[in-house]
Amino acid sequence: MQNALAQWEYQIDFASLDKPDIILIPEIFMQNVSHSASQAERIEKADLLPEGGEITKFVSRKAKEHKTYIFASYWRKDEKERGIYNSAVLFDREGKIAGVYDKMFPTIGELEYGTIPGDGAKVFDTDFGRIGAFICFDLNFDELLEDYHRKGAELLCMLSAFRGGFMVNAAALRQQLFIATSTPGENSVIVDPLGRTLAESSAYGRIIFSKINLDSQIVHIDYNVERVANLKRKYQEYVSIEVASPEAVYFISSLHPEVSVQDMIKEFEIEIRDDYFARARRERLKYLPK
């Protein structure tokens, strides 16, 4: 346990050199029981929040030391000791617990040895944006990711034992948000709302970093061409507008210190993609044969 904590301390300290707003740690990064432990042993050893045990205190200390948010996945004990949760615990810059997400879709194997399923998407407001988490197997279930989109998450943090591959890029594109993943070894990624990989880990660089602008919005090209052009004419260098031609969308980001991208969109009556698709569904119903 102590050797493992020392290794993670090194990794967190190294990641902190970039002064990030948040650091992600993979799924069940630390275990204080063996893989062959019984369900009773797992429950006994798991951390009980908010006080927690050695793992909670370790992550809290590192978050406070580096003045950064940390999302870490580890086992936590159910208050009534009915089982354990595979949880993503968010620590704020003072080392306090700012939120907990419990894996909504544990694997069948996890369920069989006492893992309790979580009850859905949890979005947390931080000083840099609205974020959420999901864990490993959760990536396979669109309803969870769609719920995060509906709840206004801007960045999703995937703490995982499997890498996900192109599924991560597809999820970011479909849900129109940033996704950052933390997996053991290679292929942790940071992906933007257009599904583009901004950074990816490898055997030669296991810690990745990228600056992203969460003050952004995807809008469809249809009916928005002139409105987006007028937006650019007014805000000039204070707005970034990327055209994703194959997907027929604009990716608009505010660079203005006082005007958010939502304010810009409202000012020029630009129709966001969700609203456009909702309108298309309504129009379709009008034209169905009676």
VMD Tcl script that draws the C-alpha trace (Angstrom):
set ca {
  {0.00 0.00 0.00}
  {2.70 2.51 0.97}
  {4.79 1.73 -2.11}
  {1.76 2.21 -4.33}
  {0.92 5.52 -2.66}
  {4.48 6.71 -3.20}
  {4.23 5.91 -6.90}
  {0.95 7.80 -7.21}
  {2.39 10.73 -5.29}
  {5.15 10.95 -7.89}
  {2.62 10.83 -10.75}
  {0.40 13.53 -9.22}
  {3.37 15.76 -8.46}
  {4.57 15.44 -12.05}
  {1.11 16.15 -13.48}
  {0.92 19.25 -11.29}
  {3.89 20.86 -13.05}
  {1.50 22.13 -15.74}
  {-0.65 23.83 -13.05}
  {-3.82 22.08 -14.24}
  {-7.31 22.89 -13.04}
  {-8.00 19.18 -12.61}
  {-6.10 15.89 -12.46}
  {-7.73 12.54 -13.26}
  {-6.71 9.23 -11.69}
  {-7.80 5.88 -13.21}
  {-10.49 3.51 -12.02}
  {-9.74 1.86 -8.65}
  {-6.26 3.35 -8.69}
  {-5.64 2.00 -5.18}
  {-6.93 -1.11 -3.42}
  {-6.33 -1.95 0.20}
  {-7.54 -5.53 -0.25}
  {-6.37 -8.29 -2.58}
  {-8.28 -9.26 -5.74}
  {-9.29 -12.50 -4.02}
  {-10.78 -10.74 -0.99}
  {-14.27 -11.72 0.09}
  {-17.22 -9.35 -0.12}
  {-17.11 -8.89 3.65}
  {-13.41 -7.96 3.51}
  {-14.03 -5.44 0.72}
  {-16.80 -3.78 2.69}
  {-14.70 -3.70 5.85}
  {-11.68 -2.10 4.15}
  {-13.49 0.34 1.84}
  {-13.43 4.04 2.75}
  {-16.50 5.49 4.45}
  {-17.05 9.06 3.25}
  {-16.80 11.87 4.08}
  {-14.13 11.03 6.68}
  {-12.58 8.31 4.56}
  {-9.48 6.29 5.20}
  {-5.93 6.29 3.93}
  {-6.85 6.67 0.25}
  {-9.24 9.58 0.84}
  {-6.73 11.37 3.07}
  {-3.96 10.87 0.50}
  {-5.91 12.37 -2.42}
  {-7.22 15.19 -0.23}
  {-3.68 16.10 0.80}
  {-2.42 16.16 -2.79}
  {-5.33 18.29 -4.03}
  {-4.73 20.84 -1.28}
  {-0.97 20.78 -1.80}
  {-1.23 21.55 -5.52}
  {-4.37 23.72 -5.33}
  {-6.07 21.63 -7.99}
  {-9.20 19.55 -8.36}
  {-8.62 15.79 -8.45}
  {-11.06 13.12 -9.63}
  {-10.07 9.73 -8.20}
  {-11.83 6.37 -8.45}
  {-11.78 3.92 -5.55}
  {-14.07 1.74 -3.46}
  {-16.25 3.43 -0.88}
  {-18.41 1.78 1.71}
  {-22.20 1.99 1.73}
  {-23.28 3.71 4.95}
  {-25.44 0.72 5.92}
  {-22.65 -1.70 4.92}
  {-24.88 -3.41 2.34}
  {-22.03 -3.36 -0.17}
  {-19.51 -1.06 -1.83}
  {-19.59 1.57 -4.56}
  {-17.07 2.04 -7.35}
  {-16.93 5.80 -6.98}
  {-15.38 8.80 -8.68}
  {-14.66 11.19 -5.82}
  {-14.05 14.85 -6.69}
  {-11.71 16.82 -4.40}
  {-11.56 20.61 -4.64}
  {-8.52 22.88 -4.44}
  {-8.70 22.85 -0.63}
  {-8.75 19.07 -0.49}
  {-12.43 18.90 0.44}
  {-14.82 16.44 -1.19}
  {-16.82 18.42 -3.77}
  {-18.89 15.56 -5.14}
  {-19.22 11.82 -5.61}
  {-20.37 9.87 -8.64}
  {-21.06 6.15 -8.27}
  {-20.55 3.89 -11.28}
  {-24.03 3.51 -12.74}
  {-23.28 0.38 -14.74}
  {-20.89 -1.91 -12.86}
  {-19.91 -5.02 -14.79}
  {-21.75 -8.23 -13.99}
  {-18.64 -9.43 -12.18}
  {-18.58 -6.30 -10.01}
  {-22.24 -6.74 -9.15}
  {-21.64 -10.33 -8.14}
  {-19.04 -9.40 -5.55}
  {-21.08 -6.69 -3.92}
  {-20.81 -3.50 -5.96}
  {-23.95 -1.36 -5.67}
  {-24.97 0.46 -8.90}
  {-25.07 4.25 -8.83}
  {-28.27 6.20 -9.43}
  {-27.30 8.32 -12.44}
  {-25.41 11.31 -13.78}
  {-24.01 13.86 -11.33}
  {-22.88 17.29 -12.55}
  {-20.64 19.41 -10.33}
  {-20.02 23.15 -10.57}
  {-16.33 24.02 -10.24}
  {-14.52 27.33 -10.55}
  {-13.63 26.47 -14.16}
  {-16.84 24.86 -15.45}
  {-19.53 22.20 -15.08}
  {-18.07 18.72 -14.97}
  {-19.17 15.13 -14.52}
  {-17.64 11.67 -14.40}
  {-18.31 8.18 -15.61}
  {-16.38 4.99 -14.97}
  {-15.14 2.41 -17.48}
  {-18.10 0.15 -18.46}
  {-20.42 3.18 -18.24}
  {-19.11 4.29 -21.65}
  {-21.22 1.58 -23.30}
  {-24.52 3.09 -22.17}
  {-25.72 6.07 -24.20}
  {-28.51 6.96 -21.79}
  {-25.99 8.00 -19.13}
  {-23.98 10.19 -21.49}
  {-27.16 11.73 -22.91}
  {-28.27 12.59 -19.39}
  {-24.99 14.41 -18.80}
  {-25.59 16.43 -21.96}
  {-29.12 17.32 -20.86}
  {-27.81 18.42 -17.45}
  {-25.34 20.84 -19.03}
  {-22.00 19.13 -18.41}
  {-19.15 20.82 -20.28}
  {-16.41 18.30 -19.47}
  {-16.80 14.60 -18.74}
  {-14.03 12.74 -16.94}
  {-13.75 9.03 -17.69}
  {-11.86 7.11 -15.00}
  {-11.35 3.70 -16.48}
  {-9.59 0.36 -16.67}
  {-10.35 0.05 -20.38}
  {-9.39 2.61 -22.96}
  {-12.55 2.95 -25.03}
  {-10.88 3.78 -28.33}
  {-13.04 5.52 -30.93}
  {-16.05 5.17 -28.63}
  {-14.69 8.10 -26.62}
  {-14.40 10.33 -29.70}
  {-17.89 9.33 -30.85}
  {-19.36 10.10 -27.43}
  {-17.76 13.56 -27.34}
  {-19.11 14.34 -30.81}
  {-22.61 13.04 -30.11}
  {-22.93 14.76 -26.73}
  {-21.16 17.98 -27.84}
  {-18.76 18.19 -24.92}
  {-15.14 17.62 -23.94}
  {-14.12 14.20 -22.61}
  {-10.87 13.49 -20.78}
  {-9.97 9.92 -19.90}
  {-7.57 8.42 -17.39}
  {-6.58 4.81 -17.99}
  {-3.61 2.68 -16.91}
  {-0.74 2.81 -19.37}
  {-1.38 4.05 -22.87}
  {-4.28 5.74 -24.67}
  {-5.60 8.16 -22.11}
  {-7.04 10.95 -24.25}
  {-8.46 14.46 -24.21}
  {-11.14 14.89 -26.88}
  {-13.02 18.02 -27.97}
  {-16.74 18.35 -28.88}
  {-15.92 17.74 -32.55}
  {-14.51 14.33 -31.63}
  {-10.91 15.38 -32.22}
  {-8.15 13.96 -30.04}
  {-6.18 16.85 -28.54}
  {-3.73 14.73 -26.52}
  {-3.05 11.02 -26.07}
  {-0.78 9.15 -23.68}
  {1.77 6.55 -24.75}
  {4.44 4.31 -23.29}
  {6.82 7.27 -23.55}
  {4.48 9.85 -22.06}
  {1.84 8.58 -19.68}
  {0.80 11.99 -18.36}
  {-0.98 14.29 -20.81}
  {-2.14 17.89 -20.61}
  {-4.20 20.19 -22.82}
  {-5.67 23.65 -22.49}
  {-9.37 23.65 -23.40}
  {-12.03 26.34 -23.54}
  {-15.27 25.17 -21.95}
  {-17.04 28.39 -22.97}
  {-18.02 26.87 -26.30}
  {-21.04 25.69 -28.26}
  {-21.85 23.49 -31.26}
  {-24.37 24.94 -33.75}
  {-25.59 23.51 -37.03}
  {-24.73 25.32 -40.25}
  {-28.34 25.34 -41.51}
  {-30.02 28.75 -41.10}
  {-27.00 30.12 -39.22}
  {-24.49 31.12 -41.92}
  {-25.21 34.85 -41.98}
  {-25.81 35.04 -38.24}
  {-22.46 33.43 -37.49}
  {-20.76 35.75 -39.98}
  {-22.29 38.76 -38.20}
  {-21.10 37.36 -34.86}
  {-17.55 37.24 -36.20}
  {-17.79 40.75 -37.63}
  {-18.69 42.16 -34.23}
  {-16.44 40.17 -31.89}
  {-13.51 39.62 -34.27}
  {-10.56 38.15 -32.35}
  {-12.74 37.62 -29.27}
  {-14.60 34.72 -30.82}
  {-13.24 31.51 -32.34}
  {-15.37 29.93 -35.07}
  {-14.34 26.59 -36.52}
  {-16.24 25.01 -39.39}
  {-16.55 21.22 -39.30}
  {-17.70 20.72 -42.86}
  {-18.25 16.93 -42.84}
  {-20.47 17.22 -39.75}
  {-22.10 20.47 -40.99}
  {-21.56 22.33 -37.72}
  {-19.77 25.36 -36.31}
  {-17.73 25.08 -33.13}
  {-17.98 28.51 -31.51}
  {-15.84 29.52 -28.51}
  {-15.86 32.82 -26.67}
  {-12.48 34.45 -26.08}
  {-14.07 37.56 -24.59}
  {-13.34 38.32 -20.91}
  {-16.89 39.50 -20.24}
  {-19.20 38.02 -22.91}
  {-19.95 34.29 -22.77}
  {-20.63 32.16 -25.81}
  {-24.25 31.82 -24.68}
  {-24.58 35.61 -24.58}
  {-23.18 35.80 -28.10}
  {-25.55 33.15 -29.41}
  {-28.52 34.87 -27.81}
  {-27.49 38.27 -29.19}
  {-27.42 37.01 -32.79}
  {-30.34 34.58 -32.43}
  {-28.16 31.65 -33.48}
  {-29.97 28.32 -33.26}
  {-27.97 25.67 -31.40}
  {-27.91 22.13 -32.76}
  {-30.22 20.63 -30.13}
  {-32.88 23.26 -30.81}
  {-32.54 22.80 -34.56}
  {-33.00 19.03 -34.32}
  {-36.00 19.51 -32.00}
  {-37.53 21.88 -34.57}
  {-36.86 19.36 -37.34}
  {-38.71 16.69 -35.36}
  {-41.70 18.99 -34.89}
  {-41.75 19.93 -38.57}
  {-41.63 16.27 -39.58}
  {-44.82 15.60 -37.64}
  {-46.60 18.39 -39.52}
  {-45.87 16.78 -42.87}
  {-46.87 13.22 -42.06}
  {-49.86 12.07 -44.17}
  {-53.14 12.45 -42.33}
}
mol new
graphics top color blue
foreach p $ca { graphics top sphere $p radius 0.5 }
foreach p [lrange $ca 0 end-1] q [lrange $ca 1 end] { graphics top cylinder $p $q radius 0.2 }
display resetview
